[in-house]
Amino acid sequence: MMTETRCPVNVRRTDANSVARIVECASLRNLDLFRHLSPVDLQRVAEFASFHRVERRKPIATPGPDADHLCLLTQGLAKATRIDANGTETLLYLMKSGELFGGHVWDARTDMSVVAMQPCVTASIRVRDLERIMGAPVLVAEIDRVRAMRLQQMEDRLTEMNTGRVAARAARTVLRLCREFPAQLACGTKVNVLFTQQDIASMIGATREVTSSTLNDFRRAGWMGVHERYMCVHDAHGLHEKSLCKTA
């Protein structure tokens, strides 16, 4: 379910909705895109922005290539996926809080969708409004930078999916997620985002059944565990050695 709010300029009421909107507007200050803006210009951005809340595992609407809006993920984590003709899902990249998305960023591939992996908040704003505030050259440069990064991420992911056996790919993926989303526990490093076995399968180019069997092998070897559905790396060295293995 997705809801939309406009950012208030002057909030007189202090009810829960007003407080939530103030928090949403304040979240813009943490985005890299706006890191050089003055407080006055940041307030102008907030006045033009529309915020959308998206529940976990729900799709995030994205503008088409000809849309006049740019979107930003202000809270949460999402995944960009592609589904082929056989219905197989490939996870192309993860989108973290503060990142841009939409047709202006990835050329609006028709076979791509974005799904919230956590409760998310997005902000939508017209490109021409941002250009007036930031300047067109600055905005274009930022969009070009993000587009290049996205393409590189997709190329890296597709290359990774075709390099090595399933176990090696799975080991590399678990280690990468551990580096990107770490939370220290007494037994090791927890991946502090809830990834399903299907998520991992779509990252490594394997079926869920094969992925499940591979992760169970890692657990029996003592390299990783699962705590309240979250993966935890117990032996990064063992996983690293497996990631280099060229045999099954």
N, C-alpha and C positions, 0 to 999 in steps of 0.2 A: 504494500500500500504506500502511495506517495502523496505527501501533502505539500503545499506551497505557502510561503509567507513572504511579504514584502518587508524590507528593512525599514523600521520607523526612523524618522529624523529626530523627532522630539517625543519621547515616551513619557507620558504623565501617569499612566497606570502602572502598578507594580504587581500585577497578577502574574501567574505562572507563564502564560503565553508571552507577555511582554518581556519577562526575564529571559525566556528561551530565545526570543528574537535578538535581544541585546547580545547574548552569548554567540549567536550565529554571526552577527555583524563583527564582533570582536575577533572571531576566528580568521577573518580576512587578514588581520595584521600578521599572522604567522605564515602566510603564503609567500613563497619566494618571488612570485610575480610582482608583489606589491612591497617588497622589502625596502625600496628606495623612495616610496611615496611619503609625502608629508602627511601629518594628521588631517589636514584640511582635505587633501586629495583623497586620502583613504576614506574619509567620511562621504565624499562625493561618490566613490565606488559603491559604498554600502547603500547609499540612497537609491542607486539604480539596480541593485542586485535583487534577484528573487531566489529564495532558498527552498530546497526540496529535501524532505526526509524520506529515506528509503530503507525498508526493513531488510534484515539479513536474508540472503538467497533470493532477493527480488531483483528483476532487471532494472537498470538505470537507463532512462530515456536519454538518447543522444541526438544532437542536431544533425541534419543532413549536410552535405557538402555545400549547399547553396543557402544554408540558414544564416541569419544575421546575428546569431548569438554564439558566445563562447562560454563553456562550462568549466567549473573547477570543483575538485573534490576537496571540501573543507574539513571533513571529519570522516574517519573510517578507512576501510580498505576494500578495493574492488578488483575483479579479474576481467581481463579482456580475452574472450575466447572465440574460436572459430569452429564451426561444425561442418564437416564435409558431407558429401552426398550419401555416405553410408551411416550418417548419424554419429560419427565419432567426434568427440570434443577434443580440441587442442587448446591448451592454455598458452596464450602468446606472451602475456606479461601481466604483472601485478601493478595496480595503480594505487599509490599511497596518497595519504592526505597531503594536500598542497599542489597536486598535479592537475594539469589541464587535460581536457578530453573533448571529443566531438569531431565533427567533420573538418574543422579548420586544422586539426592536429594530425589526424591519420587518414585524411582523404576519404573518410566514410566508407570503408569497405563494406559491401552489402552482406558479406558472410561473417561479420564480426558483431559480437554483442558484449555488453558490459553488465556484470552481475555483482551485487553487493556481497562481500564476504563477511562483513560486520554491519551493524546499523550505520548508515552513512548519511551525511548531509552534503548536498551539492549546491553550488551557487551558479546562477545563470545571469549573464549580462550581455547587452548588445555590444557588438564589436565597435560600432561607431561611438558609443558612449565611452568605451575604454580608450579609443584613439584620441578623443578630445582631452581625456584626463592624463594619459601617459605619453601621448605622442605616437603617431602611426609607426615611425621607424623602430621605436623601442618595442612596441607590441609585435610587429612583424618579426623582429629578430628573435624574440622569445618563442613565438610560435614555431619558427623555423628550427630553433634549437630543440624544442620538445619533439617535433616531428622527426628530426634526425635521430634523436635518442630512442624514440619508439621503434623506428625501423631497425636500428641496430639491435635492440632488445629482441625483436621478433626474429631477426636473422640468427642471433646467438641461440635463441631457444630452439629454433628448427634445426640448427646444426647440432646442438646438444642432444636432441632427440634421435639423431641418426648416428651418434658416435658411441661405440661401445655396446656391450650387452646390457640387458635390462637392469641387472643388479648394479652395474657400474653407474648407469644413468640415475638410478634411484639413490645411490649413495651420494653422488654429486648434488642431487636436488635437495636431499635432507640437510646436507652440510650448508648449502647456500641459504636455505630457509632459516637455519639456525644462526647464520651470520646476520641475516637481514632482520630477524625478529627475535633477538635473544632475551631470555629471562633466566637468571642464575638460580639454580636449585642446589640442594645439598648433593644430589646424585649426578648433576651434570647441567647442561644448558637446555632449557625448555624452548621450543618454538612457540612463541607467545601469540600465535594466531591459530585458530582452529581450522586445519586443513583436513578434508575427508580423503579417504583412499581414492575416490574418484578424482579429486583435485590432483593428487600426486600422479595418478595414472595419466591424466590429460597433460601433465607437464613432461612426462618421460616417454610418452608414445607407446603405452602398453595398456592391456585390458585391466579392469579393476581386479579381476581374479588373480592375474599374474602379479600385479602390484601388491595385493594383500599377502600372497605367498612370499614375495621377496621381503617385505617389511617384517613379516613374522620370522623369516630367517635372520634378519638383523637383530631382532629381539632375542632370539635363542642364542645368538653369538655374543650377546651382552653389549652390543654397540649402541643400542637405543632402547627406549621404553616408551610406554604410553601412559600418561597420568591424566585421568579425567578427560580422556579423548585427545589430549594435547601430546604431540611428539616431544621426546626429550632425548638428546644425544648424551650417552654415557661414556662413549669411547670414540672421540673424534678421529684418533689415529687409526683405529680399526676401520672406520668408514672410509677414511682417506685412502687407505691401502686397497680397499675394495673398489673404490672409484677408479683406480688405475688398472684394475684387473681386466685383461682382455679375454679371459675365458669365463664360462658360465659360473 
